[in-house]
Every structure is written in structure tokens, then in C-alpha cells.
Amino acid sequence: MYDVPSWLWIGFAATVVLSLAVDLLSHRDDHVIGFREAARWSAVWVGLAVVFGGVVFAVLGADAGVEYTTAWLLEKSLSVDNLFVFALIFGYFKVPREYQHRVLFFGVMGALVFRGIFLALGVAVVSRFTAVLFAFAAILLYSAWKLLKDEDEDSYDPGRSFGVRLLKRFYPMTDEYHGTRFFIKEAGKRVATPLLAVVVAVEAADLVFAVDSVPAVLAVSDDPFIVYTSNAFAILGLRALYFLLSGLLDRFHYLGKGLAVILAFIGVKLVLQASHKVIDPSIPEVPSLLSLGVIVTVLTASVVLSLLRPLPPQEAPEGELLEAGEDARA
């Protein structure tokens, strides 16, 4: 683990809080976010992550900088799966597009908290029980196998997620949206609006994705500062990335295969890492720089192949993907 000065932790926390405040104030009036606005915000979040990576390089050294960059890029690539599920959830609940940013804002807030908890637990468990890395590797290899078999999110039913079902047990729910309010008074009783169910569904989906994400980032680094800051900056840009790519997701049809290759590679990396620590120190580990190179190469190849070999023309996607696509062309 790295000797992280306290001022760097404080600076990171201040950057996150300030970024969230600026983002919330910039979108205090609920409106439909178009392609150009999403592109500007995506550039801001990527730029912020890159600048922070430069600070990590300067303060903690090249090894830490490579680990941060690899972990951030890995989490960014895995978040593409989240985008498909977000589109599915918004379509299922028929969320008005002007409210979607507000939903994702609260989703990001929850993700920052829960990822912090899961990553802290993961680091603590790995530091005491190194053999658990074999279990993490098995999770990643199984996830890669599912992606290669095209077991995608089509079977996911947002309305039957555990969080939504639990919410409905405690609160009656209206059928209509009431602006960005989560609760209203109806016949003297406090009832939930569908917007609260959407936030719960988004949070539940992120918890599911953490099963892949946490083991993957722990394969890159076991330093709490590196794993959390890289995850946080990737999560902060998730909203803008959704609005930027939601109309184009169907075009990058090789991304799923690319993510499967990345997960399989990280799974093998974990096996070697655990074997080096538990079985025999002579077993080689995969260098972080090689991991970074593999991730960049596979992602680039996936996007290029998707553009060079597009799918045959089909019916236009329905709901969110169609509407976002129209914004992108506008």
C-alpha cells in the first residue's frame, strides 16, 4: 500500500463534494439533456479524472499512477453494462426524460457510498485472507462466460428487483409522476411516486454490478486510495456517459464481447496473483502496465470492429434508445 498524505485524501473528498454540488446546481432546472450537453459534461468528468491521475503520478509515483489509470479505465469500461440497464429501467418505468438526470444523480450518490463500503470490505478481506482472490477470479470468469453466451439484461425485470418489491411493501405507490418528488400526500397518507422506485431500481442494479466491479478493481490494486478514487471518478462521469451514448449503444455490438475478454483477462490475472501469494512466489504476476495495455487494446478493437462491421438494418430501438438517438443526430 502507498503512503498517501492526508492532504491528498482531503483534496479528493473536496473535489468530489464540489463536483457534485456544481453538477446539481447546473441541472437544478429539470430538462432533457441532449447529445452536445452530455458531450461537454463527459469531457469535464474525463478531464477531472485525468488531472487527478496526474496528481497521483506526481505524489505517489509511476506505479500508483499506472494502477489508478488502469483501475479507472477498467471501471469506466465495465460501466457500459450499467448504461444498458439504465435504459431498460427508464423504459420499464416510462421515466420522463427531463427527470432522468435527477434519478442518476441520486444513483451516483448511493453508488459512491456503497462502493466505498464494498471496496473497504474487499481490501480488508484480501489483506487477511489472500486465498479469497481465487473466489473473486471465479466470479469474473463466470461473468465473462455469461457475456460470451449473450446472457444480457433482456431477462432483467426492474419491477421485480428486491429493492422495488421491498419499497412497495412499506409504501403504497402512485401511478403517475409528480415532478421530481419522491413522496406526496394522497387521501391523508404519505405515498411514494414512481420516481422513488426508479432510484431504488438503479441502486439495486449498481449493487449487482458491484459483484463484478469490486473483484476486478482489486485485481489491479489493493490500495484503498487507488481503488476508491478510481471508482469514484468513473462513477461521477456515469450520468453524462449515459446521455452521450444512450442513442448509440446498439451500434457498439462488439463491446459485450470485448468486456468478456477483459473480465476473463482480469480473472486470469487474479488467479496468477493469488497463486503467487498463496502457492509459490516464483509464479509470475501480470504487471499493471500490461493490464492497462490489454484493456485499452481490447476496448479500441471492440469499438473499431463495431463500426467496421455494423449489424444489418433492423427496426429502430424503442423508448429511451430511440429518443436519445434522435437527440444525438439533432
Secondary structure, DSSP 8 states (H G I E B T S, - for coil): -----HHHHHHHHHHHHHHHHHHHHHT-S-----HHHHHHHHHHHHHHHHHHHHHHHHHH-HHHHHHHHHHHHHHHHHHHHHHHHHHHHHHHTT--GGGHHHHHHHHHHHHHHHHHHHHHHHHHHHHH-TTHHHHHHHHHHHHHHHHHTT--GGG--GGGSHHHHHHHHHS-B-SS--TT-SEEEETTEEEE-HHHHHHHHHHHHHHHHHHHHHHHHHHH---HHHHHHHHHHHHHTHHHHHHHHTTTGGG-TTHHHHHHHHHHHHHHHHHHHHHHHHT-TTS----HHHHHHHHHHHHHHHHHHHHHS---------HHHHHHHHHHH-
